[in-house]
Amino acid sequence: MMDRHIRLIIMLLLVNTVITAIYLFLGYIRKTENIQGRWMKAVVMLLCPYDNVRRVQL
């Protein structure tokens, strides 16, 4: 039972990391905001995955 929960958490963390990497890559290509702001948002995306899910649902 616990093994299943750990796999789910690891999967969610991997998905969150991929989403953050895509955000950084697209931000680098578009250059719509400064580098410091982009990295600060990326750190928040990594540390607060629930906030990312909530934004997507809106």
Buried (B, 14 or more C-beta within 10 A) or exposed (E): EEEEEEEEEEEEEEEBEEBBEEBBEEBEEEEEEEEEEBEEBBEEBBEEBEEBEEEEEE
